[in-house]
Amino acid sequence: MSAAVNSRQYIIRFIFIGVASVILLRLFFLQNFESKYKIMANDIAIYKKVVYPPRGVIYDRKGKVMLSNTVIYDLMVTPRNMKGTDTAKFCAAMGLDLPGFLKIMKGISIRNIDVRQSTFMEQLSPEQTARFQENAFSFNGFELVERNIREYKNETAGITLGYIAEVSPEMLKQPRYLTYRQGDYAGRSGIELQYEEVLRGQRGVHFLERDKFNRPRDPYRRGALDTQEISGKSLELYMDAELQSYAEKLMANKVGSVVAIDPQTGGILAMVSSPCYDPNLLRGRERAKNYGKLYREATRPLFNRATQAMYPPGSTIKPMTGLVAMGVGAITPSFGLGCYGSYNYCSRSIACEHKDAGHASNFRHALAHSCNSYFCHIFRLTIDYKGFASTKQGLQKWHDYYIAFGFGRKTGIDLPFEKEGNLPDTTYYNKLYRGVWNSCTVVFVGMGQGELALTPLQMANSMCIIANKGFYYTPHFVKSIGKNANDTLLKPYREKHLVLNIADSSFNAVQQAMQDVVEAGTGVGAKIEGITVCAKTGTAENKAIVNGAVIKMADHSMFVAFAPRENPRIAIAVAVENAGFGATWAGPIASLLMEKFLKDSVTVKRKAIEDKMTKAHLINKYVYTIDSALRERDLRNYNARVLRKHLADSSSRYDDSVMVMRWMNRRFK
Amino acid sequence: MSSLGKSLFSRIDAVTILLYVMLVVIGMLAVFSVEHRSTDVTIFIANKNYMKQFVWFGYSLLLGLLILLTDSKFFASTAFLGYTIGVAVLILTIFIGVDVKGSHSWLGVGSFRFQPGEVCKIFTALALSKFLSLPETNFKTLKNRLVGVALSLGPAVIVLLQNETGLALVYFCFILVMYREGLPNAVLGVGIGIVALVLGTLLIERKLLFILLTVFALVVGWLLRSVLRRNMEARIVLIGGWLFCILFSQLAVPMAFQHGLKQHQIDRIYSMLGKEIPVEYNKGVADGDEKKTNASEYNVLQSKIAIGSGGLTGKGFLNGTSTKNQFVPEQNTDFIFTAIAEQFGFVGCLVLIGIYLSLMLRIIFVAERQRSDFTRVYAYCVASILFFHFAVNMSMTIGLAPVIGITLPFLSYGGSSLLSFSILIFILVRLDADRHAMIR
């Protein structure tokens, strides 16, 4: 072997090392200096999955579940794996016909590639779920996927609890919904909306690896980057589910509302806006359809009368009229008025129910008999009081008192869309009467008619003030958030609101008079054995516009009360629209509810009244007449909404297809 | 048998065996990392490729033991016979082979399939060793050199007929062996020159290349003007060389691309170069059509993404998002290297290439300590085959070479590949154990 040839082993070694070095050099640059590959690797292989935690559960004051979550199923399909599925059998099980089936499949094949799972049908009915599960083994490629939806346990308090629905494109533009994405659910009314941030919990984001076919696989980096979802916090309400459903039963087939508050805390024990609806209608697949139905209903079940309806309070305002009169010093409880069936001081006659002499000989008697003359007069005395520079200043003072009572402004209850009611002030009257008015012009306000309008919630709150002799807590539903009664959200409801400048003796006089209402006055039907009930009846005149003409409607039956007088535990306001005297309907209903709450059951003796109340059908025919006039306008609004929604939907579908196109471009580039 | 009185097993080269086992184990782990799912309850799943590879490794060791127990002279004495049989089977395959992905290079025996082209490398290596070690072979003569080239490239031609270009190219690695055994230096120079010329032709615009080549020839002529003036032969070489280069780049390459190569081969070559395919070479498209997507380019891109995203230290074992999720094509076989590069990054690659280089250098070391020419030539054959596979496979995953079906020895999944490389190694170890004997 020559030396020249022998040296070639080194050349060959050199070639080996050289080539390996070139490869290593290329690798070094590829792996350490070309960051684009890292970005691309993440881009193609990582799939961000959003996990929704269960929404918070809502309990009543006794720990009974009112609103929780339940599982329903979506039917998913992976077209690639469908081989061997008997289409006819499948259609029969799912209640589809063949063209319907093909239409869905065609839609899926346009939107998605066939190895990827797509939604075949959302939110199966229990029957469909059962029928599918029976034959699940033979339906290749189909799979049920769990989904949480809300479940209202007692079918009560629908309007209070509210409902959830997909966020709309308009909502997404608001800062409140900054963290929401299209397709997310959010509370749309009631407590579900008010406490959305609390109930919602926190979304979890899981990063999954996906394969070439976009199918999710293992957790990326074994879940190191994932954020865990946090369940929504539960809410404990003051509401008594039993009382609530009893109230709804009593209010069946009536238009009106009930608000019951615990005066010592401001916690709402029951809130009814009648007619009620089954809240389970407004969830799941049927929500949109049912919403449309309820929306078009003449009696407007979706309108929360308890916080939004503005009624003339009628005689139920008289205790407050008295309180203000005593507060400013215009009268003392012993002030009396001779009334012979009408009030004639203001160059017109205002009728009074009572003619017998002495029925208004002092405040106590006047209130017990609900003397219109007396209260019109003391209202005039109040605003014309010599301590004020003018009637206008007097009215403004009166206005201040009423504001302190919670009238003419939102009480601040933890429900959205609360209404202020209407509390006239000098500006209002100046505008209305072009500046020319006096105490006689506005005299009706003293007996709860005229321009004054209150929500049932405000009426119930005013009862709290009398029961507490001068203070109230803002009415609210939620007792504790996630077992924490001192959550910052609840801070405003822990603050005691004092009504100043009214002496305890005045409250005592009013309470005494209200006790007389039940024991010897207009509200004897509200008597509860063994309990001192203080109450005031009201029969509110009201008018409505029907086909352009103002007509006088049947009176609203009103009733406010609290009990027991010694240690008030419930304050209540009941309004039954166009039903007649307050003592006939609203009174017994309020009384039954108070008895139910205070004694846990209604005595056998009163079953007859209970039956009468439950069975009464008091929906005024005018409701439908008025509705027909408004219906055309509403239908127009509704159609516009449907159209808007449709447009929003179709634009979202467009987004979808754009996404698919982008994805495909990326894949096949 | 034991020339120094020591037992056979104390004479086998432990370093080679160790490096071999390391590579096979790394390969199995790589396949495992690609196929393992976090949902798997157990790792012993019979239909997963890493388990199959494990079984193949068992067979390989068994076969290795059998080889070690065979007399070393057996390999030399049956070399030509084996070569004859191998070539016969190779030819047979053209007719009775199974179609796999367009190539006709597989034989099916029951459920077992293998590529005769893969196994024939062993026979060729043995036959070449035998031929070069024959006492009557004088490798200085042109005739013997041509016989050597024919011996090595004969099977390549047949494999080419089976439509398996990658495998055929492997046989060119024997040129390196013959270079070691005395082919003129010029062979290497001309070889490198041709590769440079081909690359130049593809990369540089044709007219520009013409000018460059001419300028280069004139510069060389001016520098060597004294030599050229005296030496007629030198003048012929220079002018001939220039003429060859011009003809090659201006005529031969365009001819080959337009008529010789298939579209997918052109795709691969241009995707390796990272250039768009010139319209004149793009056969699949009529004028005005949209640009045809290059599937090969997609494969290389995915491979580069997997490797590049590994970074310095990698994503960690079992965390290879690209390799685990089927983005990289031919993941378990040709592109198994991407799994290591993605999960262990540059450090992992450094270690792997280090092991590889150690094995190849060890084999050359082993070759040079032989008493008999047969074993030395054979060892060089083994080293060259490994080197070729290693270099081409690695280069194609990082876009330095076109994607041709060349496996990474010991690491790539595949029974016949692992078996044939194991046989190569074990025969070498067996021969080396008798390094002090004369084997012919």
Chai-1 contact restraints between the chains, C-beta under 6 A:
chainA,res_idxA,chainB,res_idxB,connection_type,confidence,min_distance_angstrom,max_distance_angstrom,comment,restraint_id
A,V5,B,G182,contact,1.0,0.0,6.0,A-B,restraint_1
A,R8,B,R180,contact,1.0,0.0,6.0,A-B,restraint_2
A,Q9,B,E368,contact,1.0,0.0,6.0,A-B,restraint_3
A,I12,B,R180,contact,1.0,0.0,6.0,A-B,restraint_4
A,R13,B,I364,contact,1.0,0.0,6.0,A-B,restraint_5
A,F16,B,M360,contact,1.0,0.0,6.0,A-B,restraint_6
A,F16,B,F387,contact,1.0,0.0,6.0,A-B,restraint_7
A,V19,B,A391,contact,1.0,0.0,6.0,A-B,restraint_8
A,A20,B,I353,contact,1.0,0.0,6.0,A-B,restraint_9
A,A20,B,L357,contact,1.0,0.0,6.0,A-B,restraint_10
A,I23,B,M394,contact,1.0,0.0,6.0,A-B,restraint_11
A,L24,B,I353,contact,1.0,0.0,6.0,A-B,restraint_12
A,R26,B,I398,contact,1.0,0.0,6.0,A-B,restraint_13
A,L27,B,C349,contact,1.0,0.0,6.0,A-B,restraint_14
A,F28,B,F346,contact,1.0,0.0,6.0,A-B,restraint_15
A,L30,B,I307,contact,1.0,0.0,6.0,A-B,restraint_16
A,L30,B,G308,contact,1.0,0.0,6.0,A-B,restraint_17
A,L30,B,I398,contact,1.0,0.0,6.0,A-B,restraint_18
A,Q31,B,G308,contact,1.0,0.0,6.0,A-B,restraint_19
A,Q31,B,G310,contact,1.0,0.0,6.0,A-B,restraint_20
A,Q31,B,G311,contact,1.0,0.0,6.0,A-B,restraint_21
A,Q31,B,G345,contact,1.0,0.0,6.0,A-B,restraint_22
A,Q31,B,F346,contact,1.0,0.0,6.0,A-B,restraint_23
A,N32,B,L312,contact,1.0,0.0,6.0,A-B,restraint_24
A,E34,B,G308,contact,1.0,0.0,6.0,A-B,restraint_25
A,Y37,B,I305,contact,1.0,0.0,6.0,A-B,restraint_26
A,Y37,B,G308,contact,1.0,0.0,6.0,A-B,restraint_27
A,Y37,B,S309,contact,1.0,0.0,6.0,A-B,restraint_28
A,K38,B,S309,contact,1.0,0.0,6.0,A-B,restraint_29
A,M40,B,I305,contact,1.0,0.0,6.0,A-B,restraint_30
A,A41,B,I305,contact,1.0,0.0,6.0,A-B,restraint_31
A,A41,B,S309,contact,1.0,0.0,6.0,A-B,restraint_32
A,A41,B,S322,contact,1.0,0.0,6.0,A-B,restraint_33
A,A45,B,T321,contact,1.0,0.0,6.0,A-B,restraint_34
A,A45,B,S322,contact,1.0,0.0,6.0,A-B,restraint_35
A,A45,B,N325,contact,1.0,0.0,6.0,A-B,restraint_36
A,E209,B,T321,contact,1.0,0.0,6.0,A-B,restraint_37
A,E209,B,N325,contact,1.0,0.0,6.0,A-B,restraint_38
A,D211,B,N325,contact,1.0,0.0,6.0,A-B,restraint_39
A,D211,B,Q326,contact,1.0,0.0,6.0,A-B,restraint_40
A,K212,B,Q326,contact,1.0,0.0,6.0,A-B,restraint_41
A,K212,B,F327,contact,1.0,0.0,6.0,A-B,restraint_42
A,R217,B,N325,contact,1.0,0.0,6.0,A-B,restraint_43
A,D218,B,S38,contact,1.0,0.0,6.0,A-B,restraint_44
A,R221,B,N319,contact,1.0,0.0,6.0,A-B,restraint_45
